[in-house]
């Protein structure tokens, strides 16, 4: 079974590019466009890795908030941030 990566990115073009690149490397990718949809999904199942944009839609630091939520669910889940800032 392939490792699952959660990708949280509000820019559709960037999100789609990462989805293609990660799937081509054999990963299962679950993509989310905002913090609420990612938070809801993480409440059910955690990925093997989370890649999170810092600024999400109208939340300038939504990625940091999401990271804090993930840390409460798992202190060891690998998290990578990216941003255009």
ZALUMMI-981334 format. One record per atom (N, C-alpha, C): residue in one letter; atom name; residue number from 1; y negated, z negated, x negated. Coordinates in nm, 4 decimals. Example, Ala and Ser with C-alpha at 12.3 -4.5 7.8 and 13.67 -1.06 7.14 Angstrom:
res, atom, n, north, up, east
a, N, 1, 0.5690, -0.7800, -1.3190
a, CA, 1, 0.4500, -0.7800, -1.2300
a, C, 1, 0.3300, -0.7800, -1.3200
s, N, 2, 0.2250, -0.7080, -1.2850
s, CA, 2, 0.1060, -0.7140, -1.3670
s, C, 2, -0.0030, -0.7870, -1.2900
***
This chain:
res, atom, n, north, up, east
x, N, 1, 0.1182, 0.0000, -0.0855
x, CA, 1, 0.0000, 0.0000, 0.0000
x, C, 1, -0.1242, 0.0000, -0.0898
x, N, 2, -0.2200, 0.0899, -0.0634
x, CA, 2, -0.3405, 0.0958, -0.1482
x, C, 2, -0.4311, -0.0250, -0.1269
x, N, 3, -0.5062, -0.0573, -0.2302
x, CA, 3, -0.6058, -0.1644, -0.2216
x, C, 3, -0.7157, -0.1215, -0.1255
x, N, 4, -0.7709, -0.2179, -0.0542
x, CA, 4, -0.8760, -0.1908, 0.0433
x, C, 4, -1.0116, -0.2303, -0.0127
x, N, 5, -1.1055, -0.1376, -0.0047
x, CA, 5, -1.2431, -0.1633, -0.0459
x, C, 5, -1.3325, -0.1567, 0.0771
x, N, 6, -1.4143, -0.2595, 0.0934
x, CA, 6, -1.5153, -0.2586, 0.1989
x, C, 6, -1.6452, -0.2082, 0.1371
x, N, 7, -1.7016, -0.1074, 0.1961
x, CA, 7, -1.8270, -0.0486, 0.1495
x, C, 7, -1.9332, -0.0731, 0.2558
x, N, 8, -2.0394, -0.1439, 0.2190
x, CA, 8, -2.1465, -0.1739, 0.3131
x, C, 8, -2.2735, -0.1064, 0.2620
x, N, 9, -2.3108, 0.0021, 0.3273
x, CA, 9, -2.4235, 0.0864, 0.2837
x, C, 9, -2.4867, 0.1476, 0.4069
x, N, 10, -2.6190, 0.1321, 0.4223
x, CA, 10, -2.6862, 0.1837, 0.5410
x, C, 10, -2.7236, 0.3311, 0.5327
x, N, 11, -2.7296, 0.3873, 0.4143
x, CA, 11, -2.7632, 0.5291, 0.3984
x, C, 11, -2.6352, 0.6121, 0.4143
x, N, 12, -2.6302, 0.6925, 0.5198
x, CA, 12, -2.5089, 0.7680, 0.5531
x, C, 12, -2.4644, 0.8616, 0.4408
x, N, 13, -2.5571, 0.9303, 0.3770
x, CA, 13, -2.5203, 1.0247, 0.2705
x, C, 13, -2.4579, 0.9518, 0.1512
x, N, 14, -2.5184, 0.8417, 0.1124
x, CA, 14, -2.4639, 0.7633, 0.0008
x, C, 14, -2.3279, 0.7054, 0.0405
x, N, 15, -2.3203, 0.6506, 0.1597
x, CA, 15, -2.1951, 0.5921, 0.2096
x, C, 15, -2.0833, 0.6963, 0.2077
x, N, 16, -2.1120, 0.8160, 0.2594
x, CA, 16, -2.0107, 0.9212, 0.2640
x, C, 16, -1.9660, 0.9642, 0.1245
x, N, 17, -2.0602, 0.9728, 0.0304
x, CA, 17, -2.0239, 1.0097, -0.1072
x, C, 17, -1.9303, 0.9075, -0.1694
x, N, 18, -1.9605, 0.7801, -0.1509
x, CA, 18, -1.8739, 0.6754, -0.2055
x, C, 18, -1.7374, 0.6738, -0.1384
x, N, 19, -1.7345, 0.6973, -0.0090
x, CA, 19, -1.6063, 0.7021, 0.0626
x, C, 19, -1.5171, 0.8088, 0.0018
x, N, 20, -1.5707, 0.9272, -0.0163
x, CA, 20, -1.4925, 1.0378, -0.0725
x, C, 20, -1.4444, 1.0035, -0.2137
x, N, 21, -1.5355, 0.9540, -0.2970
x, CA, 21, -1.4997, 0.9224, -0.4361
x, C, 21, -1.3920, 0.8143, -0.4427
x, N, 22, -1.4057, 0.7107, -0.3635
x, CA, 22, -1.3082, 0.6017, -0.3670
x, C, 22, -1.1733, 0.6435, -0.3094
x, N, 23, -1.1748, 0.7201, -0.2014
x, CA, 23, -1.0491, 0.7689, -0.1447
x, C, 23, -0.9784, 0.8628, -0.2414
x, N, 24, -1.0549, 0.9437, -0.3136
x, CA, 24, -0.9944, 1.0327, -0.4125
x, C, 24, -0.9260, 0.9559, -0.5247
x, N, 25, -0.9643, 0.8301, -0.5442
x, CA, 25, -0.9015, 0.7454, -0.6447
x, C, 25, -0.7850, 0.6646, -0.5862
x, N, 26, -0.7552, 0.6861, -0.4592
x, CA, 26, -0.6393, 0.6246, -0.3967
x, C, 26, -0.6651, 0.4960, -0.3213
x, N, 27, -0.7916, 0.4602, -0.2995
x, CA, 27, -0.8240, 0.3375, -0.2272
x, C, 27, -0.8362, 0.3625, -0.0779
x, N, 28, -0.8038, 0.2628, 0.0002
x, CA, 28, -0.8348, 0.2608, 0.1432
x, C, 28, -0.9785, 0.2113, 0.1536
x, N, 29, -1.0638, 0.2811, 0.2255
x, CA, 29, -1.2046, 0.2430, 0.2353
x, C, 29, -1.2406, 0.2140, 0.3801
x, N, 30, -1.2964, 0.0948, 0.4004
x, CA, 30, -1.3529, 0.0583, 0.5296
x, C, 30, -1.5036, 0.0512, 0.5098
x, N, 31, -1.5764, 0.1381, 0.5780
x, CA, 31, -1.7207, 0.1484, 0.5561
x, C, 31, -1.7975, 0.0937, 0.6760
x, N, 32, -1.9109, 0.0295, 0.6436
x, CA, 32, -1.9960, -0.0316, 0.7448
x, C, 32, -2.1408, 0.0039, 0.7160
x, N, 33, -2.2196, 0.0252, 0.8212
x, CA, 33, -2.3580, 0.0669, 0.8027
x, C, 33, -2.4564, -0.0488, 0.8043
x, N, 34, -2.4096, -0.1686, 0.8450
x, CA, 34, -2.5015, -0.2822, 0.8525
x, C, 34, -2.4258, -0.4138, 0.8359
x, N, 35, -2.5009, -0.5204, 0.8181
x, CA, 35, -2.4410, -0.6516, 0.7970
x, C, 35, -2.3618, -0.7014, 0.9174
x, N, 36, -2.4166, -0.6896, 1.0417
x, CA, 36, -2.3392, -0.7409, 1.1556
x, C, 36, -2.2013, -0.6764, 1.1708
x, N, 37, -2.1924, -0.5453, 1.1550
x, CA, 37, -2.0614, -0.4802, 1.1714
x, C, 37, -1.9659, -0.5214, 1.0595
x, N, 38, -2.0175, -0.5363, 0.9382
x, CA, 38, -1.9329, -0.5817, 0.8271
x, C, 38, -1.8893, -0.7262, 0.8494
x, N, 39, -1.9818, -0.8114, 0.8915
x, CA, 39, -1.9491, -0.9522, 0.9166
x, C, 39, -1.8394, -0.9651, 1.0214
x, N, 40, -1.8500, -0.8884, 1.1276
x, CA, 40, -1.7478, -0.8921, 1.2331
x, C, 40, -1.6111, -0.8524, 1.1784
x, N, 41, -1.6087, -0.7475, 1.0970
x, CA, 41, -1.4814, -0.7012, 1.0394
x, C, 41, -1.4243, -0.8045, 0.9426
x, N, 42, -1.5106, -0.8662, 0.8614
x, CA, 42, -1.4630, -0.9639, 0.7633
x, C, 42, -1.4106, -1.0903, 0.8306
x, N, 43, -1.4559, -1.1195, 0.9496
x, CA, 43, -1.4043, -1.2354, 1.0229
x, C, 43, -1.2569, -1.2153, 1.0580
x, N, 44, -1.2164, -1.0880, 1.0723
x, CA, 44, -1.0766, -1.0556, 1.1051
x, C, 44, -0.9899, -1.0398, 0.9803
x, N, 45, -1.0382, -0.9617, 0.8835
x, CA, 45, -0.9600, -0.9302, 0.7641
x, C, 45, -1.0532, -0.9107, 0.6454
x, N, 46, -1.0162, -0.9681, 0.5328
x, CA, 46, -1.0949, -0.9495, 0.4109
x, C, 46, -1.0393, -0.8339, 0.3288
x, N, 47, -1.1281, -0.7583, 0.2646
x, CA, 47, -1.0834, -0.6503, 0.1774
x, C, 47, -1.0387, -0.7067, 0.0423
x, N, 48, -0.9898, -0.6194, -0.0450
x, CA, 48, -0.9561, -0.6587, -0.1821
x, C, 48, -1.0809, -0.6604, -0.2701
x, N, 49, -1.1826, -0.5836, -0.2305
x, CA, 49, -1.3090, -0.5726, -0.3031
x, C, 49, -1.4175, -0.5357, -0.2040
x, N, 50, -1.5372, -0.5921, -0.2214
x, CA, 50, -1.6514, -0.5550, -0.1380
x, C, 50, -1.7597, -0.4938, -0.2262
x, N, 51, -1.8102, -0.3788, -0.1850
x, CA, 51, -1.9234, -0.3140, -0.2507
x, C, 51, -2.0366, -0.3163, -0.1483
x, N, 52, -2.1463, -0.3822, -0.1847
x, CA, 52, -2.2515, -0.4090, -0.0865
x, C, 52, -2.3877, -0.3647, -0.1384
x, N, 53, -2.4592, -0.2904, -0.0567
x, CA, 53, -2.5988, -0.2586, -0.0844
x, C, 53, -2.6815, -0.3829, -0.0525
x, N, 54, -2.7841, -0.4102, -0.1292
x, CA, 54, -2.8649, -0.5302, -0.1069
x, C, 54, -2.9502, -0.5156, 0.0188
x, N, 55, -3.0245, -0.4066, 0.0295
x, CA, 55, -3.1078, -0.3832, 0.1472
x, C, 55, -3.0284, -0.3093, 0.2533
x, N, 56, -3.0157, -0.3698, 0.3713
x, CA, 56, -2.9371, -0.3098, 0.4790
x, C, 56, -3.0223, -0.2963, 0.6049
x, N, 57, -3.0483, -0.1737, 0.6448
x, CA, 57, -3.1270, -0.1394, 0.7628
x, C, 57, -3.2597, -0.2158, 0.7591
x, N, 58, -3.2804, -0.3091, 0.8513
x, CA, 58, -3.4062, -0.3842, 0.8570
x, C, 58, -3.3992, -0.5175, 0.7827
x, N, 59, -3.2874, -0.5441, 0.7180
x, CA, 59, -3.2698, -0.6693, 0.6448
x, C, 59, -3.2844, -0.6406, 0.4952
x, N, 60, -3.4008, -0.6711, 0.4404
x, CA, 60, -3.4289, -0.6361, 0.3015
x, C, 60, -3.3314, -0.7031, 0.2037
x, N, 61, -3.2782, -0.8183, 0.2425
x, CA, 61, -3.1802, -0.8874, 0.1582
x, C, 61, -3.0514, -0.9147, 0.2358
x, N, 62, -3.0190, -0.8255, 0.3267
x, CA, 62, -2.8989, -0.8412, 0.4081
x, C, 62, -2.7715, -0.8471, 0.3269
x, N, 63, -2.7688, -0.7760, 0.2142
x, CA, 63, -2.6511, -0.7803, 0.1282
x, C, 63, -2.6275, -0.9175, 0.0685
x, N, 64, -2.7352, -0.9864, 0.0333
x, CA, 64, -2.7225, -1.1226, -0.0195
x, C, 64, -2.6694, -1.2172, 0.0886
x, N, 65, -2.7182, -1.2009, 0.2115
x, CA, 65, -2.6704, -1.2831, 0.3229
x, C, 65, -2.5213, -1.2580, 0.3442
x, N, 66, -2.4826, -1.1320, 0.3409
x, CA, 66, -2.3424, -1.0973, 0.3583
x, C, 66, -2.2573, -1.1571, 0.2462
x, N, 67, -2.3074, -1.1544, 0.1245
x, CA, 67, -2.2360, -1.2138, 0.0120
x, C, 67, -2.2128, -1.3628, 0.0362
x, N, 68, -2.3135, -1.4320, 0.0843
x, CA, 68, -2.2984, -1.5746, 0.1131
x, C, 68, -2.1915, -1.5982, 0.2193
x, N, 69, -2.1895, -1.5123, 0.3203
x, CA, 69, -2.0874, -1.5244, 0.4243
x, C, 69, -1.9479, -1.5016, 0.3661
x, N, 70, -1.9360, -1.4002, 0.2800
x, CA, 70, -1.8074, -1.3721, 0.2177
x, C, 70, -1.7613, -1.4868, 0.1290
x, N, 71, -1.8537, -1.5481, 0.0569
x, CA, 71, -1.8194, -1.6606, -0.0310
x, C, 71, -1.7666, -1.7789, 0.0486
x, N, 72, -1.8137, -1.7949, 0.1709
x, CA, 72, -1.7614, -1.9011, 0.2558
x, C, 72, -1.6187, -1.8708, 0.3007
x, N, 73, -1.5875, -1.7422, 0.3148
x, CA, 73, -1.4535, -1.7014, 0.3553
x, C, 73, -1.3560, -1.6967, 0.2385
x, N, 74, -1.4062, -1.6609, 0.1196
x, CA, 74, -1.3218, -1.6503, 0.0008
x, C, 74, -1.4067, -1.6690, -0.1249
x, N, 75, -1.3790, -1.7733, -0.2009
x, CA, 75, -1.4553, -1.7962, -0.3244
x, C, 75, -1.4163, -1.7022, -0.4383
x, N, 76, -1.3091, -1.6261, -0.4206
x, CA, 76, -1.2605, -1.5416, -0.5309
x, C, 76, -1.2676, -1.3916, -0.5034
x, N, 77, -1.3110, -1.3524, -0.3856
x, CA, 77, -1.3186, -1.2098, -0.3527
x, C, 77, -1.4160, -1.1388, -0.4466
x, N, 78, -1.3729, -1.0330, -0.5153
x, CA, 78, -1.4668, -0.9586, -0.6007
x, C, 78, -1.5723, -0.8873, -0.5165
x, N, 79, -1.6982, -0.8991, -0.5602
x, CA, 79, -1.8107, -0.8367, -0.4907
x, C, 79, -1.8964, -0.7629, -0.5924
x, N, 80, -1.9289, -0.6391, -0.5607
x, CA, 80, -2.0187, -0.5577, -0.6433
x, C, 80, -2.1404, -0.5253, -0.5585
x, N, 81, -2.2600, -0.5474, -0.6156
x, CA, 81, -2.3827, -0.5089, -0.5494
x, C, 81, -2.4329, -0.3771, -0.6053
x, N, 82, -2.4961, -0.2963, -0.5207
x, CA, 82, -2.5751, -0.1844, -0.5702
x, C, 82, -2.7009, -0.1733, -0.4865
x, N, 83, -2.8016, -0.1139, -0.5497
x, CA, 83, -2.9294, -0.1010, -0.4815
x, C, 83, -3.0117, 0.0093, -0.5448
x, N, 84, -3.1045, 0.0622, -0.4697
x, CA, 84, -3.1956, 0.1637, -0.5223
x, C, 84, -3.3231, 0.1000, -0.5770
x, N, 85, -3.3345, -0.0315, -0.5630
x, CA, 85, -3.4561, -0.1003, -0.6102
x, C, 85, -3.4659, -0.0992, -0.7599
***
